């Protein structure tokens, strides 16, 4: 399964870009994009290629939904076990890493 998580471009070098998603950074190709992109733009990535440029507002709204989903998962974990806030932050960070791995 592939999740389309908005990825922020943090560096561009010719036809390659470095993206950041929840702190995970990857190098991707921007060769397939029809739109010009610049540092700070958001893209959707599949198999190492940027396939679509996103509007900043749309990207931030989508990332907010992912955050809400992760929070709900953490709340479900908290209600089923007696973990502290620190444990919940660690679990959320691990889930974010799983999303982008």
N, C-alpha and C positions, 0 to 999 in steps of 0.2 A: 504494500500500500504506500502511496506517496501523498504526503500532505503538502498543500500549497501554502507554505508559511511565508509571509512577506519578508524579504531580506533586504537590508539596507546596504547600499554600495558605499564602501569606505575608502576605496582606492581603485584607480583605473590605470592600466598600463597597456596601451594599444588595444587589442581585442580581448583582453582579459581584465577581470575585475575581482577585487576582494570584497566579499560580503560579510555582514555580521548579523547573526540571528541569536538573540539571547546570550550574547557573549561568545558564541562559537563562530570562528572565522574560517572561510573557505575561499579558495580561488575558483572562479567560474569563467566560462566563455560568454562574451556578450555578442558574438558574431551573428547569432540568429535573430537578434532584435531589429525590428524595422525602425523603432524610435531611437533617437539619440538619448543617451543617459549621461548623467554626471554624478559626481560624489554627492551623496545625500539622497539620491533617488532610491525608490524601492522597486524590486523586481520579484517575480516568481521564478523559481529555479527547478528544473527537472534534469536529472542525470548530468549535472555539471554545466548545464547551459541555461542562461537566462532566457525565458520563453515569453515573458510579458512584462512591460513596464506598468507599474501601478501608480495611481494618484496617491499622494502622501496621505490625504484624509482617509481614503479607503484602506490603505495599508495599516494605519494606526488603529482604525476601527477593528480590523481583523485581528491585529495583535492583542487588542483589548479583549476580544472574545476568547482568544486562546488563554489569556491570563485568567479570565473568569472561569473558564473550564478547569484550569489547573487548580484554582482556589476551591472549586466545588469538589474536586477529587481529594484535596487535602482535608476539607471539612468532613468528607465521608470517612477518611482515615481517622480523623480525630474523634469522631463519634463512636467508632468501633474500637478505639484504643485510647489510652490516656497518655498521649504524647504532649510534650510542651511546644511552645511557639517556635523554639529553635529547631526542633525536629521537623516541624511543618515547613519551615523555610528551606531546610536541607532537602526534604522530599520534593518541594516545588522546584528547586534548582535541578535535582536529578531528573525530574519529568521534563523540564525544558531541554536538558541535554539529550534525552531520549527522543524528543520531537525532532531535533535537528541532526541526529546521528544517521 
